[in-house]
């Protein structure tokens, strides 16, 4: 089995030239769109290049970027994780509740991440057992998890959720993760995202596990015949997706200073959009996180432009949705890896 540019398998494991061309084409198209949006913003919006605006955009991009790591991994094996926004919200309000109960912040974060990993593992194991019905499984589990967390958080009256929001004393170090740091020159959340980006790309390009994910996405039956464990891979990938979603919820808690159950709602659409706009196939086997990073930047710049024109949230959603249609039509023209075997 060989890989090319974050993984592209051809007949009998040989280099697939059409796949390479598609990969380069995805990068080129995403790059052109990003440059065009930046140019438009620079010429039409006052202060677009200001240091404050650039720092803010990087912070917002880091939130989406961390959440998109898991969605990218799920897409590569032919699944989608619709529980991401619910796990983001559950981690956000759940951590506040743990802090309010007197648990040390470090221990509270560990508890949240461990529970998220267990939820993701359940999602992956059940989705694989049901032959890839990840959309239904993750949507149902996500709703159940967020609902259960809200019930538990609200079980003690005044210390619970009011209107979906829970207040608490958030430690300064958690708040500082998502705000500009004078000594670093940038928000720690951005540095964390950069580190996770490097680790994810190296995982996909340089490890056996990364190649196994592409193999499963290309042809699950063939991959399992060469001893790639489908159940374990799905379990680990969805577990990682839930953990990155929980990390996003923690970062958003530091940014806002209070917990809100619906804080993850935008990430249901934007994580999928970032993966798709970057050029990663939603049916598996092609793409990579480097492409998703381009998608994250495109969405961040586009949302900045739309916000500057004071468009309503409904109008912004309509424009973002319209952007997906030609993207799907364009990438759907390239054959899926399993059709090339």
Legacy VTK file of the C-alpha trace (Angstrom):
# vtk DataFile Version 3.0
C-alpha trace
ASCII
DATASET POLYDATA
POINTS 341 float
0.000 0.000 0.000
1.439 3.395 -0.907
0.324 6.947 -0.288
0.418 10.180 -2.178
-0.207 13.657 -0.842
-2.027 12.629 2.319
-3.146 9.402 0.728
-4.499 8.406 -2.639
-4.636 4.734 -3.577
-4.846 3.409 -7.113
-5.025 -0.007 -8.742
-3.036 -2.649 -6.883
-1.640 0.021 -4.564
0.095 1.883 -7.405
0.224 5.626 -7.706
-3.089 6.899 -9.070
-2.288 9.808 -11.390
-5.902 10.875 -11.647
-6.078 10.946 -7.862
-2.927 13.064 -7.659
-4.320 15.490 -10.239
-7.576 15.689 -8.299
-5.654 16.365 -5.101
-3.606 19.136 -6.681
-6.754 20.515 -8.276
-8.486 20.649 -4.885
-5.580 22.576 -3.374
-5.459 24.943 -6.349
-9.186 25.655 -6.319
-9.307 26.181 -2.566
-6.244 28.419 -2.791
-7.761 30.548 -5.545
-11.015 30.960 -3.616
-9.133 31.933 -0.447
-6.964 34.493 -2.251
-10.006 35.951 -4.007
-11.895 36.328 -0.710
-8.891 37.941 0.987
-8.465 40.370 -1.913
-12.157 41.263 -1.857
-12.100 41.805 1.884
-8.962 43.919 1.732
-10.415 46.261 -0.907
-13.947 46.504 0.451
-13.619 46.436 4.244
-11.854 49.067 6.313
-9.506 47.525 8.845
-9.509 44.102 7.199
-5.729 43.905 7.518
-5.644 45.389 11.005
-3.774 43.379 13.602
-6.862 43.126 15.805
-8.948 41.696 12.956
-6.260 39.211 11.948
-5.842 37.988 15.520
-9.595 37.648 15.945
-9.926 35.695 12.707
-7.157 33.328 13.758
-8.886 32.654 17.079
-12.232 31.943 15.395
-10.451 29.782 12.824
-8.773 27.815 15.625
-12.144 26.938 17.172
-13.465 25.637 13.852
-10.122 24.085 12.938
-9.893 21.953 16.073
-13.471 20.710 15.652
-12.803 19.948 11.977
-9.949 17.558 12.799
-12.386 14.883 13.914
-14.794 15.512 11.056
-11.954 15.102 8.555
-10.854 11.783 10.047
-14.439 10.523 10.013
-14.910 11.585 6.388
-11.740 9.770 5.336
-13.160 6.420 6.468
-16.540 7.128 4.898
-18.438 8.408 7.931
-19.671 11.716 9.310
-19.922 12.795 12.938
-23.086 14.806 13.546
-22.586 14.643 17.308
-19.809 17.262 17.179
-21.986 20.319 18.002
-23.688 18.467 20.838
-20.397 17.319 22.357
-19.086 20.888 22.058
-22.095 22.159 24.007
-22.024 19.339 26.547
-18.315 19.873 27.268
-18.877 23.604 27.523
-21.617 23.495 30.171
-20.411 20.279 31.791
-17.009 21.734 32.628
-18.611 24.796 34.232
-20.740 22.512 36.397
-17.692 20.510 37.477
-15.828 23.711 38.331
-18.819 24.994 40.305
-18.802 21.739 42.289
-15.231 22.479 43.383
-13.341 20.102 41.110
-9.879 21.440 40.144
-9.807 22.783 36.597
-7.205 20.281 35.389
-9.128 17.334 36.776
-12.369 18.725 35.346
-10.875 18.931 31.863
-9.563 15.365 32.137
-13.024 14.132 33.149
-14.648 15.955 30.220
-12.130 14.594 27.705
-12.380 11.021 29.008
-16.183 11.103 28.841
-16.000 12.573 25.334
-13.646 9.786 24.244
-16.084 7.191 25.598
-18.996 8.821 23.746
-16.994 8.887 20.517
-15.918 5.275 20.949
-19.570 4.291 21.335
-20.448 6.259 18.196
-17.710 4.589 16.176
-18.352 1.066 17.400
-22.102 1.223 16.809
-21.730 3.001 13.455
-19.377 0.309 12.165
-21.585 -2.484 13.448
-24.554 -0.921 11.658
-22.583 -0.799 8.425
-21.692 2.850 8.407
-24.958 4.389 9.582
-22.958 7.113 11.292
-25.323 9.960 10.406
-28.229 8.472 12.333
-26.137 7.067 15.183
-24.124 10.213 15.908
-27.117 12.526 15.589
-29.114 10.431 18.051
-26.250 9.976 20.508
-25.334 13.661 20.330
-28.862 14.801 21.122
-29.106 12.313 23.983
-25.760 13.357 25.472
-26.477 17.081 25.401
-29.965 16.555 26.807
-28.639 14.358 29.620
-25.914 16.859 30.508
-28.457 19.687 30.675
-30.670 17.578 32.962
-27.747 16.770 35.265
-26.507 20.355 35.310
-29.974 21.722 36.084
-30.736 19.179 38.803
-29.664 21.503 41.624
-31.806 24.554 40.955
-30.068 27.904 40.996
-26.675 26.425 40.138
-28.033 24.888 36.962
-28.810 26.083 33.462
-31.039 29.097 32.889
-32.003 29.676 29.275
-29.285 27.263 28.195
-26.604 29.277 30.020
-24.694 28.432 33.194
-22.478 30.890 35.029
-19.384 30.011 36.991
-15.948 31.109 38.085
-13.789 30.200 35.110
-10.070 30.007 35.964
-7.961 32.736 34.430
-5.719 30.261 32.633
-8.692 28.773 30.755
-9.894 32.233 29.722
-6.396 33.148 28.570
-6.373 30.244 26.088
-8.626 32.108 23.666
-7.392 35.655 24.111
-4.320 37.538 22.917
-1.238 36.849 24.995
1.385 39.612 25.115
4.262 37.242 25.796
3.313 34.882 22.953
2.051 37.529 20.550
-0.918 35.324 19.729
-3.724 33.440 21.469
-2.631 30.039 22.870
-5.653 28.465 21.140
-4.069 29.274 17.775
-0.783 27.668 18.833
-2.681 24.598 20.029
-4.471 24.369 16.681
-1.172 24.699 14.798
0.355 21.877 16.856
-2.666 19.626 16.343
-2.583 20.396 12.614
1.016 19.244 12.319
0.336 16.103 14.355
-2.770 15.228 12.313
-1.040 15.692 8.966
1.934 13.618 10.110
-0.439 10.923 11.379
-2.157 10.711 8.006
0.966 10.920 5.860
3.604 9.053 7.829
1.959 6.319 9.882
0.454 2.932 9.175
-2.731 4.024 10.937
-3.102 6.976 8.575
-2.714 4.739 5.532
-5.230 2.345 7.060
-7.832 5.121 7.230
-7.464 5.839 3.516
-7.685 2.131 2.771
-10.910 1.798 4.764
-12.394 4.796 3.000
-11.378 3.480 -0.394
-12.667 -0.066 0.080
-13.525 -1.312 3.558
-13.821 -4.965 2.560
-10.448 -4.997 0.810
-8.822 -3.149 3.717
-10.086 -5.648 6.270
-8.773 -8.504 4.129
-5.261 -7.088 4.524
-5.721 -7.003 8.310
-6.879 -3.412 8.732
-9.263 -3.546 11.682
-12.458 -1.784 10.729
-14.057 -1.831 14.216
-10.948 -0.508 15.965
-10.321 2.158 13.337
-13.890 3.446 13.463
-13.826 3.419 17.261
-10.540 5.343 17.464
-11.500 7.865 14.779
-14.863 8.741 16.297
-13.307 8.837 19.743
-10.747 11.346 18.461
-13.564 13.342 16.871
-15.425 13.607 20.172
-12.251 14.606 22.024
-11.459 17.408 19.564
-15.085 18.557 19.824
-14.736 18.664 23.624
-11.496 20.651 23.287
-13.398 23.135 21.117
-16.055 23.415 23.817
-13.375 24.151 26.425
-11.755 26.816 24.229
-15.140 28.445 23.631
-15.751 28.466 27.382
-12.538 30.416 27.863
-13.573 32.837 25.126
-17.093 33.552 26.429
-16.515 33.150 30.166
-19.764 31.224 30.670
-21.262 27.943 29.545
-23.966 27.775 26.888
-25.577 24.537 25.713
-26.079 25.801 22.156
-22.544 27.076 21.673
-21.732 24.202 19.312
-24.718 24.669 16.988
-22.751 26.410 14.181
-20.306 23.521 14.010
-22.874 21.061 12.686
-22.686 22.739 9.284
-19.297 24.444 9.285
-17.179 21.382 10.091
-18.734 19.487 7.184
-18.471 22.552 4.939
-14.776 23.035 5.757
-14.042 19.398 4.926
-15.996 19.551 1.685
-14.757 22.950 0.489
-11.184 21.836 1.083
-11.741 18.877 -1.237
-11.885 15.872 1.098
-14.365 13.290 -0.109
-17.293 12.750 2.251
-17.531 9.111 1.157
-13.957 8.324 2.173
-10.590 7.521 0.700
-9.474 10.917 -0.582
-8.336 14.186 0.950
-6.644 15.115 4.193
-6.554 17.626 7.003
-4.262 20.012 5.150
-7.127 20.531 2.697
-9.578 21.032 5.554
-7.373 23.804 6.944
-7.850 25.660 3.660
-11.592 25.143 4.023
-11.463 26.536 7.570
-9.696 29.694 6.401
-12.132 30.129 3.497
-15.145 29.913 5.805
-13.561 32.207 8.399
-12.720 34.923 5.863
-16.125 34.571 4.198
-17.956 34.910 7.514
-15.856 37.979 8.344
-16.864 39.580 5.038
-20.534 38.727 5.480
-20.547 40.052 9.047
-18.949 43.315 7.939
-21.908 43.916 5.606
-24.285 43.478 8.558
-26.114 40.589 6.938
-28.533 38.667 9.114
-27.589 35.217 10.332
-30.205 33.769 7.970
-28.656 35.526 4.982
-25.196 34.353 5.983
-26.408 30.764 6.251
-28.055 31.026 2.827
-24.849 32.248 1.211
-22.715 29.627 2.943
-25.171 26.930 1.878
-25.121 28.160 -1.718
-21.337 27.868 -1.692
-21.597 24.126 -1.041
-23.683 23.341 -4.143
-21.070 24.123 -6.837
-18.383 22.574 -4.630
-20.247 19.271 -4.492
-20.879 19.366 -8.236
-17.204 20.030 -8.953
-15.681 17.383 -6.711
-18.320 14.789 -7.572
-16.929 14.639 -11.109
-13.748 12.884 -9.927
-14.041 9.102 -9.461
-13.980 7.602 -5.977
-10.931 5.417 -5.197
-12.987 2.218 -4.993
-14.146 2.811 -8.585
-10.519 2.730 -9.744
-9.730 -0.763 -8.432
LINES 1 342
341 0 1 2 3 4 5 6 7 8 9 10 11 12 13 14 15 16 17 18 19 20 21 22 23 24 25 26 27 28 29 30 31 32 33 34 35 36 37 38 39 40 41 42 43 44 45 46 47 48 49 50 51 52 53 54 55 56 57 58 59 60 61 62 63 64 65 66 67 68 69 70 71 72 73 74 75 76 77 78 79 80 81 82 83 84 85 86 87 88 89 90 91 92 93 94 95 96 97 98 99 100 101 102 103 104 105 106 107 108 109 110 111 112 113 114 115 116 117 118 119 120 121 122 123 124 125 126 127 128 129 130 131 132 133 134 135 136 137 138 139 140 141 142 143 144 145 146 147 148 149 150 151 152 153 154 155 156 157 158 159 160 161 162 163 164 165 166 167 168 169 170 171 172 173 174 175 176 177 178 179 180 181 182 183 184 185 186 187 188 189 190 191 192 193 194 195 196 197 198 199 200 201 202 203 204 205 206 207 208 209 210 211 212 213 214 215 216 217 218 219 220 221 222 223 224 225 226 227 228 229 230 231 232 233 234 235 236 237 238 239 240 241 242 243 244 245 246 247 248 249 250 251 252 253 254 255 256 257 258 259 260 261 262 263 264 265 266 267 268 269 270 271 272 273 274 275 276 277 278 279 280 281 282 283 284 285 286 287 288 289 290 291 292 293 294 295 296 297 298 299 300 301 302 303 304 305 306 307 308 309 310 311 312 313 314 315 316 317 318 319 320 321 322 323 324 325 326 327 328 329 330 331 332 333 334 335 336 337 338 339 340
